[in-house]
Amino acid sequence: MHFLKLQVQCGGDINELILPTKSSDPSVEELQQYIEQQLNIPIHKQHIIFKGQNLHQKPDEKLRQYGITNASLIRVVGCKQLLHRQS
């Protein structure tokens, strides 16, 4: 098991996420799934940006191809899923 520690900026908050992965070079899709789990932003609403590059447009690409390493700061634009409250 490998781990990639990232800083994810969403709105005004910066969240530190530790992405567990089977590969030492995870894909954008793996990051999207983890962001969905941890920050409650559905994949189809995520816009992931790193140094001006739109990662969400190529989910099969590897994070390393974009220059993403441990402690990289990634920006996520998207709407959080609202949790429905039952009365």
Summary of the structure (lengths in Angstrom):
residues: 87
radius of gyration: 12.9
end to end distance: 41.8
largest distance: 47.5
contacts: 223
relative contact order: 0.26
helix: 25%
strand: 37%
